[in-house]
Amino acid sequence: MIDRRHLLASAAAATAGLAASGFATPAVAAAGLSYGPATPFSFDALQDEVRRIGRLPYSAPQPARPDVLDRLDYDEHGRIKFRTDLALWADGPSPFPVTFFHLGRFFQKPVRMHAVEGGRAREILYDPSYFDMPASSPAHQLPKDTGFAGFRFQERRDGKLDWRRNDWVAFLGASYFRAIGELAQYGLSARGIALNTVVYNVAEEFPDFTEIWFETPAPGGDTVVLCALLDGPSVAGAYRFTMRRDAKVTIDVESVVVLRRDVARLGIAPLTSMFWYSETAKPTMVDWRPEIHDSDGLAMWTGSGERIWRPLNNPPFTQVSAFTDATPRGFGLLQRDRNFDHYQDGVFYDRRPSLWIEPRGDWGRGSVQLVENPTDDEIHDNVVAMWVPAEPARAGQELSFSYRTTWAADEPDPTPLARCIATRLGNGGAPGTARPRGVRKFLLEFLGGPLKNLPKGVLPEPVLTASRGTFSYIRTEAVPNDVPGHWRVQFDLATEGREPVDLRCFLRGTAGAPGREGAVLSETWLYQYHPVG
């Protein structure tokens, strides 16, 4: 599990209060940022470089003074703030200035930054005077050429928000990046690639974006472009990110990767999120808040057109679920529950963005794979979703993948069918009677779509399947809250043993619904149930 959510949160807050008292600010040359000599650059040339180094052994970067960086813990790192008056493009031509993160205990590998204009790149040279930091900060002991840890794009200079205090996308740590949605909150993350996530007896690998090139845009506009070099023991890669900021954030990703080694599980467009508990199941008195999660489900739009919703789990042990597909239309980790009362937390889980992946081109056969790790706190990113190609990933291969990521309140093309908005579990059996052992009651809520137009008295039919176990007490009913198209399905499931059970349900029309008899009325609900006894 990745424990970096709080670091990114503190980094996002670091734009505030840059002129705090007690900070040592060395003099800065009037020219602002310092640059190296100009060299030719293009994305095509970067791909050629990746093909060259991909045939060579990996050379790991050496951090400067790890003993000092180790002392820049969460608190110390949070006190180091980039001076926004020195931001790249602080005065244009891009409307979105770029600021930089300092190295620290959790981000020890330097990332070289370059500004590109007219096909020529100049490195942005690190200088400690770019940062405000307390006089007592261990960072003063670092060499003058230490380097940057990452960067972020600030909000537009001519916008309603103070760009010095607000940013909309950040790249920090390995190949991780994340953006805010239209609800102005950070939440889950994406990364360039996932290598050997949950492979028996093989350590997961986290390659790094080691160099970044910012393409200088024409004045105005709402799009920025950057290129990145990915490097690690098993892979080298060239990435191009075209990022657009309007109400939401879209990032188009083009990637070419060369494998240095065989990879047992190669994850394309990997997403990383946090799920502790929801309305489905909560340990007694584990926390005062009703729900805690950055995402509450995995949504999939298969190549055959089926729309699927898989609520997330906090399982008793690590689980990997694979959903086989060909030419997928999209998938993503969503936060569907937008009711503040369901969280009661000032960190605003109800505003966390959903992240949708839309493949460009034919991705062929493979599977959307969902990794769920157990967690007992909200500081751990314990969920991963990614596309894993069916073909083995072998050393020497060159692979290309392009896709769009959309960071918003919802998926960009919601299903016209009814959507599942809640999954609830309880003891099986009937109220007022002895509850049978080994029986669990499920209640699923569906809302919208064709359910809004069902004639009065016509019930949708639940279509249920399970990998094992026996169903009983199956029924559907309209939720008595006067919300059109709000229905629920109830059923009991009897099982023996503690092996997980894979469940599936959707609603279809019955006789009495003109033009809807036998028609699919809802997306498909999938769930992995872990019996407790």
Secondary structure, DSSP 8 states (H G I E B T S, - for coil): -B--HHHHHHHHHTTTTTT-TTEE-----TT-SEEEEEEE--HHHHHHHHHHHTTS-------S-HHHHTT--HHHHHT-EE-GGG-BTTTSSSSS-EEEEE-BTTB-S-BEEEEEETTEEEEEE--GGGEEEETT-GGGGS-TT--EEEEEEE--TTSSS-TTT-EEEEEESTTEEEE--TTS----EEES-EESTTBTTB--B--EEEEEEEE---SS-SEEEEEEEEEETTEEEEEEEEEEESSSEEEEEEEEEEESS-BSSEEEEEEEE-EEE-SS---TTS-SSS-EES--EEEEE-TT--EEEEE----SS-EEEEEEEES--EEEEE-----GGGT--TT-GGG--EEEEEEES---EEEEEEEE---SSTTSB-EEEEEEESS-B-TT-EEEEEEEEEEESS-SS--SSBEEEEEEEEE-S-TTS---TTEEEEEEEEESGGGGG--TT---EEEEEESSSEEEEEEEEE-SSS-TTEEEEEEEEE--SSS-EEEEEEEEB-TTSTTTBT-B-B-EEEEEE----
